[in-house]
Amino acid sequence: MNVQLTRTRTALVVSGLLLAVGAPTAYATLDDGTASAPSRGEPYVQTQLFFGTARPDGGPAVTDRQFMAFVDKEVTPDFPDGLTVQSGRGQWRDASGAIEKERSYELILLYPVGRAAASDGKIEEIRRAYAKQFGQEAVARVDDRAGVDF
């Protein structure tokens, strides 16, 4: 009986070791980057900009009216084909290390990949203009590729 128990334990230990070694490989093959949704639309870049409204100097927060006037003046002339603005709440750690919680705006721009180089400078100017006009430390930017179909 002791020999049978030892064999069973050995088999369990070997099985466990094989599972432990093989599991990372199995999980790695689940998403190898080649599986994707059906391709639809044209190749575009999606840029998201995140604008805070609290002023570091303690002044009044940027209002909806001020932000939309900024969009009309600084964004629309360079991106007249369309854009999306969403209101939200956000937080980030400022230069002094404090966590700031504030009302914020997300601006979403879509533009063809072929216009990415030309759009980059325009987007950076939007970021600089907002930071300067409203005394902000930063405007966050996220870029991603997307298939877009209108």
Secondary structure, 3 states (H helix, E strand, C coil): CHHHHHHHHHHHHHHHHHHHHHHHHHHHHHCCCCCCCCCCCEEEEEEEEEEECCCCCCCCCCCHHHHHHHHHHHHCCCCCCCCEEEEEEEEEECCCCCEEEEEEEEEEEEEEHHHHHHHHHHHHHHHHHHHHHHCCCCCEEEEEEEEECC
